[in-house]
Amino acid sequence: MIVLASTWTDRPMMQVALKPVATQGDPLRTAAYDRLWASSKRFRVIYRTVNGSLGMVLLADAALRIVVIYSFSSGQIAQSGLISQLPFVVLIAAWFLINRGLLVWRARRMLDAECDVAQGTEKKLFPPAGDSYTRMSSAVRPTG
């Protein structure tokens, strides 16, 4: 409940927990992260979505555990304990994959762009063909 309730605060739990991961301890990235948090509604929505979805996963897990445990007889307590772990594993795995696939890359891209703006080295999202991303140096180009 605490994770879910913190979604609507100034500092959601996952924002606090993931800030060191997103900034990688780099002071420039930390400053960019703080600027984005203060100025970008979209950035805050991403982190609040991650936080709220984790809160919902944990709430659903608690409800499913109650259903599983009360659906077994007292002689099957050990079995119900093992089975009650399965929904948690599935829910957390799904939460992780969905957030990694849909949200985390957007926040990372926004943070990278903010860092580039702060350094004055703004990059185009799709560099033109033949640049350093696609060009092979003559040292590694196969010959013959």
Buried (B, 14 or more C-beta within 10 A) or exposed (E): EEBBEBBEEEEBBBBEBBBEEBBEEEEEBBBBBEBBBEEBEEBBBBBBBBBBBBBBBBEBBEEBBEEBBEEBEEEEEEEBEEBBEEBBEEBBEEBEEBBEEEBBEEBEEBBEBBBEEBEEEEEEEEEEEEEEEEEEEEEEEEEE
